[in-house]
Amino acid sequence: MAIVVYPVDAVTGAPSYTGRSLRQTMSVFLPGATTANPFAVTSAVRRGTSPTTVTATSTTWTVGLHAGVLNLESAIESGPYAYSVNTAQTGAVTAAHATLPRVDIVWVRIDDPAESDGSSVPAVVAGYTAGTANASPVAPATPARCMVLAQLNVPASGGGAPTVVWKAPQLATPLDAAVTAQVTANVTGITTSDVVIATAASVAGDGVKKFRITTSFEQIVSVSGDIYIVKIKANGTQIKQGLFTCKASTATDSGAVITSHVPAAACVYTATATRFSGTGTGAVYASATSPIDLIVEQIA
């Protein structure tokens, strides 16, 4: 079928659908298309998926219930595969080295014989790859058609259970993609990697206590139209950023305010402001004449 329309009722047997054609139309609902691949979607888990979805003991890894999308077959036309894990998947963790630590990975893989990928049964498979024990271990290479869910930092024998580090990307929402596109297209010096969208992991523990952090800034020698990015970090991890345009040509110009819900008051909070576009002079930084104010208050 040269152009796929879905869903419609068939008339005299047409249209009919293949898995590939349905995946292509499903890509409409997910961001990620590029000039090179109009059906591209970033492989990811659903937004809000718990970072504790993968757990491990010294002998067993477990992948818990979750859902996501995999776009890992080689053909552009293959499109994205939605999947759901509705029963926990488990496997064996390779025994720890006697004296050296190791980094392992837990992943999910797409198998589709119709795409000539060498598999024999259509499936999404959860699996595990052990790394190499080393004084400074690194994660093993990701196997073909796999998305890494988590990294297991395995201590030497006798060191206890592995530490699980959640690695799976989360699906961006259409709004995330739209904001990123607008900022990267219109602000000098900004790339996609500079636009960080807060994830569920940023507010882990929100159900126990809630704190609100608010920041604003002033900048000397700003002019109307100068554009600034203000970023908030908690313990070094970015949790929020805002794009502000100076409102007036005055010696001191107050920026807008951004608010973020954060998990604990015990964090060390920092904020920075950087001018990415405009004709004002001088860099933006926290000082007596160019303050960046942070207010933390418990709200629940």
Sequence and secondary structure as in RCSB ss.txt:
>XXXX:A:sequence
MAIVVYPVDAVTGAPSYTGRSLRQTMSVFLPGATTANPFAVTSAVRRGTSPTTVTATSTTWTVGLHAGVLNLESA
IESGPYAYSVNTAQTGAVTAAHATLPRVDIVWVRIDDPAESDGSSVPAVVAGYTAGTANASPVAPATPARCMVLA
QLNVPASGGGAPTVVWKAPQLATPLDAAVTAQVTANVTGITTSDVVIATAASVAGDGVKKFRITTSFEQIVSVSG
DIYIVKIKANGTQIKQGLFTCKASTATDSGAVITSHVPAAACVYTATATRFSGTGTGAVYASATSPIDLIVEQIA
>XXXX:A:secstr
  S   S   BTTB    HHHHHHHHGGGSS   SS TT    EE TT  TTSEEE SSEEEE SEEEEE  SSS
GGG  EEEEE S EEEE     SS  EEEEEEEEEE GGGTSS SS EEEEEEE     SS       TTEEEEE
EEEE STTS S EEEE   B   HHHHHHHHHHHHHSTT  GGG     GGGGTTTTT  EEEEEEEEEET  TT
 EEEEEEEETTEEEEEEEEE  S SSEEE   EEEEES TTS EEEEEEEEESS  S    SSSS EEEEEEE  
